[in-house]
Amino acid sequence: MLTWLFRPQCAACTAPCEAPLCDACKSSLAELGPACPRCALPTGEAGLTCRRCIREPLALDLVVAPWRFGGELASAIRRLKFTGATHIARSIAPLWAPLLAAAARDAVVVPVPLHWRRRLRRGFDHTWLLARHACAAAGIAPPEPLLRRIRHAPPQSTLPAAARRANVRGAFEARGAVPSQIVLVDDVVTTGSTLSAAATALREA
């Protein structure tokens, strides 16, 4: 009975599966492809910096992402965030652990935290779980809590792109000794505003 209850399953559709995603769900994965080297916005041309980064660059050296957001990977992340299925963070860690290992070779991994109110309501911080399991899968040092979210704000996903930067401005502060090389981790990157706000707090420290 225990073997059946805790059998490995697809992180998206829950079908019995040894891999992070079953073959059907895995087929929906789409690699990021050619993208802006600063913000990872798909551009269709390798090495092409997007207009936004030329005009108003983010407070980041670069953004890297292995996959486009969508398909069954998006379903898995929504299950993690909104249904309390915390095991999904461990299940999907192999999908991006190699990228994290390469990026964090000489750096400290720092997850972008939730505000304490949202963390209390949800019962966990999904980004922390994603970072912790990916670090373990990559065989690197565990993440460090060098950021604190000091201002509660509406979720970025509920706002238009133009309002997102203002929504998270001043939302973070650094805590403890801040090293010179940091890899910030978040679950989804759209405009990059949240990552940029977190990076600004770390740079100021």
N, C-alpha and C positions, 0 to 999 in steps of 0.2 A: 504493500500500500504506500509506504514512504517513497519507494523508488518511483512509483507512478506519480505521486503528488509533486515530487521535486525533480522530475525529469527535465533535462535541458529543453528549452523551447525558443522559438523565434521571438526576438524582442519586439517585433511589430505585430505579427498575427497570432502568436502563441502556439503555432504548430510545432510538434516535436521536431527538434533540430539541435545538432551539436554546435553549429556555427552561430555567430551573432544574429544573422538573418538567414531564413530559409532560401532556397534557390529562387522561388517565385518573388520574394520580397527583395532579394539581393539584386535582381534584374532591374529594379527601379533606381538603384544607386547611380548617380551621375557625377563623375569627377569634375572638379572645378574648371579645369581647362585654362586657356590663356586668360590672365587677369591682371589688373593693376598691381604693380609690385608694392604699392604702399597700403592699399585698403582691401585688396582681393576682389574688387568689383570685376565681374567678368567683362572683358573688353573685346574678345575675339582675336586679339593680337598680342603675342608674348612681349613683355617688356614695355607695353604702352601704358603710361601714367594717365589716369582718367582726369577729366576736366576739374572735378571737385578737388582732387589732391593738388593740382597745380594752383588752383585759386585759393583754397582754404584747407591745407593739409591737416590731418589728424595728428594728435600728440603721440604718434607711434612710429617706430622705425619701419615696421612692415606688419602686415596681417597675412597669415597663412591658414588655409582651410583645405581639407582633403576632398570634401564633397559639396555639391550644391544642395541647398536645403529644399526638401520636397520628397515626394514619394513615401515609401514605407519607413525610411529613416526619420522623417518628420513625424510619422505616426508613433514610432518608438519613443522619440523625445517627448512628445505630448503625453504618452502613457506614463513616462517617468515623472514629469512635472505635475500632472493633474490627477493621476489616479493612485499615487502612492506606491507605484511599482518600482521601488528603489533598486531591486536586483537588476534592472535594465542598465543602470550605469556600469555595472560590472560586465554585463553581456556585450555591450557595444564598445567597450574599451579597446579591444583588438582592432577595431576599424580605424582608429586614429592614434593609437599608442606609438607606432613607428614614427609618425610625423612629430609627435611631442618629444620623443627621444632625440631626434635629430635637432630640434629647435632648442632643447634645454641642455645641450651638451655641457655648457659652462655657465648655466643660468639657474636661477631659482624659479620654481613654478608657483604662481600665485593665482588662485581662482578669484573671479569677480563675485563678491558676496551679495546675498540678498539682504534687504533691510530686516532687522530683527522681528518686526511685526509680520512680515510676509513669511519669514522662516518659521515663526511660531505657529502661524495659521496652517502652513503646509506640513510642518513637522520635521522638515529636513531642508538642507540646502543642496539642490540638485547639481549645481556647478561644482561644489566641493566634492560630491560623490564622483562625478565624472572625472575630475582631476585626480582624485586619490586612486581610483581604479586604473586609470590610464597610466599613471606613474608606476604603479605596481606591475602592470602588464609590460611596461617598457623597461623595467629594472632600474629605475632612477629614483632619486630621493623623493620622499613624499612632499606634497604641496605645503606651503607655509601661509598662515593667515596674516598677511602683511597689510591687508586692507579692511576697512570698516565702512559700511554704508551708513552715513549719518543723517540722511534726509530721505523720508518716505515720499515716493512719487508714484504716479500711475504707471502701470506696466508699459514698456516701450512699444510692445506689440499692438497696443490700443491707440497709438498716436500716428499721425502722418509723418513722413520722413522729415519735413521741414521743422517740426516741433520737437524732435527727439533730442537734439543737442541741448536745447534749453532745459528740457525736462530732467536731464542728469547733470547739469552744470553744478559743481560744488556738492555733489551727492556723496563723495567719498573722502576719506582721510586715511593717511598711512599710519601704521602702528609698528613700533619697534624699529630696529635697525634695518634700513633699506639697502640692499646690495646694488651694485652698478648694473648688473645684467638680470633682467626679469623676463619670464615668459608668462604673459597674462592668458588665462583660460576662461572662455565663456562657451555656452552651449551653441548659440546661434549668433552669427554676425550679419546684420543687414546694412545699416548706415555706418556702423562702427562708432557711433556716438558714445555708447556705454563704455567700450574699451578705451576710447580716447579720454573720457572723464576719469576713469580709473588710473590711466597712465599719467595724467596731469597731476593727480594727487601724489603718486609715487615720485615723479620727477621733482616736485616741489620739496619733497622730503630728502 
